[in-house]
Amino acid sequence: MTKKEILKIGKYEFSSRLLVGTGKYATFKLMTEALEASGTDCVTVAVRRVNLTDQSKESLLDYIDRKKYKILPNTAACYTVDEAVRTARLAREVGLSDMIKLEVIGDQQTLYPDLTALIEATKILVKEGFTVLPYTSDDLITALRLEDAGAACVMPLGAPIGSGLGIMNLHNIQIIINRLNVPVIVDAGVGTASDVAIAMELGADGVLLNTGIALAKNPVQMAQAMKLACEAGRLAYLSGRIPKKYFEASPSSPETGKIK
């Protein structure tokens, strides 16, 4: 077995390449069990959907072991640059992290990002010292502009958030992976373990998912499946697959010649 690699995003290091969300679980107990099974050491938390001020009330954060998991606050449900920037600042002020998953939503139905606003918000937050992980479309030009804006990684969607459709455009994701110098984390649309494996086999540095685990019939088992798929996909990528040949088939056990 190869030595486990460390994923580096800005100044942060992760032992797992699977980043997992904390929303949509039936209970907090189920969430904690699924997070454990996933092997992740980084969990996303929607800043605008958790109680950050009233300590007398139950909060999602009460169920996350800060010694075990790095918190990746996100700006989910923000539709403008100002909303996203204010939410990121709040996350840092209350001690969650200066690492932020930046979302600036442009369409309420599909939750597709507003790319112009996303680039603007990235520039602002980078100048303020944040480690910015922007959720974006699978558009190469936007990805390059986010890299130029100082994003610590780029997170192109595989498919619309929560859709479970998997990676709809492998070609676009592959181009982004090949062209960028910062890590590429495939985010959104993952439905099952094979989607994770495909993303990792393409050369993605990691995968972020939530719904695929949280709404599975057995979230804990699915979390374990996602973990194994992430590890297998990465190992396959590093191993170097054989080239595809459509008309030049060769026997797997040749009768003559030496096996090389």
Disulfide bonds with the S-S distance in Angstrom:
none
